Amino acid sequence: MSDAPLKLVFGVVVIFVLAAVPLYSQEPTASLSGTVTDSSGKPLADVKVSVKNLTTNQSSEARTDANGGYSISNLAAGEYEVSASADALGSGASRVTVSAGMPKTLVLTLTEASTAPSETLPSAPSASKTEPSLEDLGFSATETQASAQKQALLDKRTHMLKIHQRMGLITTIPMIVSVVTSLNAGGRSEGTASRDLHVALGALTGDLYGITAYYAIRAPKIPGTETKGPIKVHKILAWIHGPGMIATPILGAIAFKQKNSGEKVHGIAVAHAPVAIVTAGAFGAALLSVSLKF
């Protein structure tokens, strides 16, 4: 074979090879962009964002800019796990499906790393720790990583239950003093000073109790959680001290009126002291139920 045919064949091969390169590079790819924020919605700069293809396990990384934005291109179409983390700020993760030629946007919210609840109230502070953990609340680690929306709901619930706990501890102070002053507010003293003090303490206890109950009732529920352990006892006791906190001031007001009229306490007002004692006992037991591990 002469040199001319060989050169012709070689030229054709080179043309096909060069033609294949741009054809391959023009294959449609996907892109992902978005913003990384903290739990308050503030954009976070210089945060590492990782994107992992759940089919091929291939990963790509980027860092957020000064406005908290990130962008990753040349992604193959498919399902990805997107995660971001930063020291002292926490981490966040979510799954997203991207399609070729279709830009996708995803906002990631970082939350502080904690272990988390199953329909539970926080434990009372002890000498070894000053703040109840999410583990005390009963949430599982899986629930905290489910989604940014669910994590935000969990954070709100945890915050409200911590306030509920602290208000409950504060409420015990006037409640105990109120029980003690009741010893002189009954028939042992004919003066009105003791009764007035007892009424004032009872009113303060009722107000604080109402605030305490508000934070427990209004704390958002986490779907799929289960009430178990000490928290189940805590909730059962609430059905005792809850009605008791309503009945006690009503009966006390009747007894107060009778005593100030010079009468002996009689009728349903006689139940004021027993109901108050049972209510205080149930309230104290409810606090202990989430303070002790059993």
Secondary structure, DSSP 8 states (H G I E B T S, - for coil): --HHHHHHHHHHHHHHHHHHHHHHHTS--EEEEEEEE-TTS-B-SS-EEEEEETTT--EEEEE--TTSEEEEEEE-SEEEEEEEEETTTEEEEEEEEEBTTB-EEEEEE-B------SS------BTTBSS--TTTTT--HHHHTS-HHHHHHHHHHHHHHHHHHHHHHHHHHHHHHHHHHHHHHSTT---SHHHHHHHHHHHHHHHHHHHHHHHHHHS---TT----THHHHHHHHHHHHHHHHHHHHHHHHHHHHHHHTT----GGGGGHHHHHHHHHHHHHHHHHHTTS--
